[in-house]
C-alpha cells in the first residue's frame, strides 16, 4: 500500500519521487477510510505539545489520547513497567530460534 501511494521503497532512493506530505495524507486516507477534503483539513483542530530533547525528570508513564474523525476516542495510560516488560518480551522473541518444518515433519 505504501508503494502504491508513491513512497520510494528502493534502497538507493531512485524510485518515483512524490511529495511526501501528499503521500502521508493519502496513506492516512487509506488506513482510516476517511476522505481528507480541504474543508475537513481547514476545520480540523491541531493540538500539539512540545517534547524536550531530555526529559525534565524520570518518566513513569505516558498517555495516548486520540479521537478519530468519527468521534471515537482511544485513551490509554502506559506505565514504564509495561513498556519495559513489552521490550523484554520482544527481545526474547527476537532471540528465539526459528524452526522451519518440512512437509514430512509432524506438527508440534
Secondary structure by P-SEA (a helix, b strand, c coil): cccccccccccccccccccaaaaaaaaaaaaccccccaaaaaabbbbbbbbcccccccccbbbbbbbccccbbbbbbbcaaaaaaaaaaaaaaaacbbbbbccccccc
